[in-house]
Amino acid sequence: MIKVTIVRDDRKAIIRFTVSGHAFYDDPGKDIVCAGVSAVTVGAVNAIEKLTGLEPDAFSKSGLLEAKAPRSEDPAKDAQVQLLLEGMVVALESIADSYGKHVKIILKQEGG
């Protein structure tokens, strides 16, 4: 199962997320659930960098992606980052709605 952990601060802003595990929906290379989750999460990291010019602190290896939302002194850029991350969450929720046996979303809150 793929576990996606979304961590928000006390203002509800996404501060980081982690994706771990494998869906085991199908054989490697044919697993549409893994491919979908990977495309959405890696795409969000890439979109933040390309569209805002801010670089998320991200680490990935097989079965794991950890990313921390970049912060800016420009409130407009912070808002853009949050919009892109919220879009990622909506897309992941859509995948989890269809493939709930293979994807679990965990929401956490931390001070910050």
URNORQUI-V839023 format. One record per residue. N is the residue number from 1. RES is the residue in three letters. SS is DSSP state (2 for helix, 1 for strand, 0 for the rest). PSI is psi as a letter, one per 20 degrees, with the letter a starting at -180 (NA if undefined). OMEGA is omega in whole degrees, 0 to 359 (999 if undefined). Layout:
{{N:RES:SS:PSI:OMEGA} {N:RES:SS:PSI:OMEGA}}
This chain:
{{1:MET:0:q:174} {2:ILE:1:p:176} {3:LYS:1:p:178} {4:VAL:1:o:178} {5:THR:1:p:178} {6:ILE:1:p:181} {7:VAL:1:p:180} {8:ARG:1:q:175} {9:ASP:0:a:183} {10:ASP:0:i:175} {11:ARG:0:j:180} {12:LYS:0:j:177} {13:ALA:0:q:177} {14:ILE:1:p:181} {15:ILE:1:h:176} {16:ARG:1:r:174} {17:PHE:1:q:178} {18:THR:1:p:175} {19:VAL:1:p:181} {20:SER:1:q:176} {21:GLY:0:a:179} {22:HIS:0:q:183} {23:ALA:0:h:186} {24:PHE:0:k:176} {25:TYR:0:h:181} {26:ASP:0:a:179} {27:ASP:0:q:175} {28:PRO:0:p:183} {29:GLY:0:i:178} {30:LYS:0:j:187} {31:ASP:0:o:183} {32:ILE:2:h:179} {33:VAL:2:g:176} {34:CYS:2:g:181} {35:ALA:2:g:181} {36:GLY:2:g:180} {37:VAL:2:g:179} {38:SER:2:g:181} {39:ALA:2:g:182} {40:VAL:2:g:185} {41:THR:2:g:177} {42:VAL:2:h:177} {43:GLY:2:h:178} {44:ALA:2:g:178} {45:VAL:2:g:180} {46:ASN:2:h:180} {47:ALA:2:h:178} {48:ILE:2:g:182} {49:GLU:2:g:185} {50:LYS:2:h:187} {51:LEU:2:h:181} {52:THR:2:i:184} {53:GLY:0:j:178} {54:LEU:0:q:183} {55:GLU:0:o:176} {56:PRO:0:q:173} {57:ASP:1:o:186} {58:ALA:1:q:178} {59:PHE:1:p:177} {60:SER:1:q:170} {61:LYS:1:r:183} {62:SER:0:p:177} {63:GLY:0:j:181} {64:LEU:1:p:170} {65:LEU:1:p:174} {66:GLU:1:p:180} {67:ALA:1:p:177} {68:LYS:1:p:180} {69:ALA:0:p:177} {70:PRO:0:q:178} {71:ARG:0:q:180} {72:SER:0:q:173} {73:GLU:0:i:180} {74:ASP:0:o:181} {75:PRO:2:h:179} {76:ALA:2:h:178} {77:LYS:2:g:176} {78:ASP:2:g:178} {79:ALA:2:h:177} {80:GLN:2:g:178} {81:VAL:2:g:181} {82:GLN:2:h:179} {83:LEU:2:g:179} {84:LEU:2:g:178} {85:LEU:2:h:177} {86:GLU:2:h:175} {87:GLY:2:h:176} {88:MET:2:g:180} {89:VAL:2:g:179} {90:VAL:2:g:179} {91:ALA:2:g:178} {92:LEU:2:h:177} {93:GLU:2:h:177} {94:SER:2:g:178} {95:ILE:2:g:180} {96:ALA:2:h:178} {97:ASP:2:h:182} {98:SER:2:h:187} {99:TYR:0:l:186} {100:GLY:0:h:178} {101:LYS:0:i:186} {102:HIS:0:i:182} {103:VAL:1:p:176} {104:LYS:1:p:177} {105:ILE:1:p:180} {106:ILE:1:p:180} {107:LEU:1:p:179} {108:LYS:1:q:176} {109:GLN:1:p:177} {110:GLU:0:q:173} {111:GLY:0:q:178} {112:GLY:0:NA:999}}
